[in-house]
Amino acid sequence: MPRLWLLSTVGLILILSLVSVFVGVIDLSWAGILRDPEALQLLAVSRLPRTAAALLTGCSMAGSGQIMQILVRNKFVEPISAGTGQAAALGLLLSVLLFPAAELAVKMSLAAGTALLGTLGFLTLVRRLPPTEPLLVPLVGLVYGGILGAVMVFIAFQADLIQYVEVWMLGEFSGVMRGRYELLWLAGGAAFISYLIAGQFAILGLGRDISLSLGLKHRQVMAAGLLCGSVGSALTVVAVGMLPFIGLVIPNLVSRRLGDNLRTTLPITALLGGVFVLGCDILARMLRHPFEVPVGTIFGVLGSIAFLWLIYTRPRNA
């Protein structure tokens, strides 16, 4: 079953990638690519980078969501709902205010740092919650993220940067071009590192006492998980903005069908996240062609429906 899921997901990625290349305001065809230099330039500068950005974003956010759920030991959290995305956007805003002439790598580093601090703050809060009330964790995450978002909006309003905040808060790929998305490959690298130590994350999810009794270096593995999740979330916010529900819905859909063996499910979760984001991006370009609908809006609607389905339906083995 996992192998079938993996092969099916890879097949969907290949099909959607091919469709994504040829969907847009400007018509593109195989004959044009082979004969017209401008069509070939459009492919290299815009269509291929946009397709790669959508795939990398989906893989990174879905993988980060699954890792965060392991760290918090709660299925109803994700980087965006737990304040990580808001903290990354706050760091990006501070970098614009404090270092306006800095390179993108500097701004990304500050965003990743604030995302890491935001995640640590969330973990500190949820550790004080009673384990018998699992629904308190996502509620605290929503309040925590709302507070960080309010601080960000207040600072942006004082500095007349509200328009920038609106762009970061709503994910979309219309501005993705060659030279403006390459940082997302680092997010893909963070997702790959997460897969390499997926077995240790699975042991970490058993709890601190059990993981220590099994010989796991608890602090080091926890730090690695926080770093991978924070880097992935920060790079996504810097490159394309916030995309809700990816890290929440996709891991839960996969675990419903394939269980919680992280070594098996993490690559499927990441690839399926890429499928969903790329599919929503294609839909965003087709709904009001030649205009575009933000991908975050489409995934917000579809993700909320999927989330309600997850809440009100029981797994087959329940």
C-alpha positions, 0 to 999 in steps of 0.5 A: 500500500505505501509503495502504491501511494508513493508511485501514484503521488509521483505520477500525479506530480509528473502530470500536474507539472506538465499541465502547469508548464502550459497553463498561463496568460500566454499560450505555450505549445510544444511547437513554440518551445522548439521553434520560438526563442521567446517561448523557450525563455518564458519556459525557463524564466517563469513556468518552470520556476513557478512549477518548482516553487509550488512543489517545493512549497508543498513538500516543505510545508507538509513535511514541517507540519508532520514534524511539528505534530510529532514534536508537540504530540498533537495532530491538530497543529501546523506551522501556520496555526502554531505561530511559526509562520507569523513569527517568520513574517515578523522577522521579515518585517523587522529585517525590512525596517532594520536592514532595508539594503540587506541581501535576501539571505540576511532577511531569510536568516532573520526570518528563520531565527524569529520563526525558531524563537516563535516555535520555541515559545509555542512549545513552552506554552503547550508543555504547561497544558494538561495532556488530557485536553488535546484540543487546547493545543491548537486553540492556544496555537491560534491565540498565540499566532494571532498575538504575533500577527497583531504585533506584526500588523501594529509595527507595519501600520506604524511604518506604513508597510501594511501592503507588504504584510498583506502580501506575506499573509496571502500566499501566491505564486504570480511573482515567482520567477527565475532568481526569486525562488531559489531559496526554496531549494533550501527548504527542500533540503531541510525536508530531506534532512528530516527524512534522514532522521525520521526514525529518531523523530518517531521515537521522540514522539513517544515522549521524553522519558521513553525516548531517553530510556531508548538512548535517544539524544532528546535535546539534539533531536528536538533541536533538529526538528525545530530547526528543519521546521522553522527554516522550511516555514521561514523560507516559504513565507519569504518566497511566496507568503503563508499557505494555510492548512497544508501542514495540518490536512496533508499529514492527517490524510496520510496518517488516516490511510497509512498509519504513523510510521514516519519513515514510510509516511514522511516522503508520501506526505511531502510529495502529496503536499506538493501535489495539492499546492501545484494543483491549487496553483493550476486551479488559481490560474484557470478559475478567472483566466487570464486573471489569478486567484491567490493560491492561499485563498483556494487552499484555505477553502479546500483545506477548511473543508478537508479539516472539517471532514477529518474532525467529523469522520472516524478512521476505519480502525477506530 
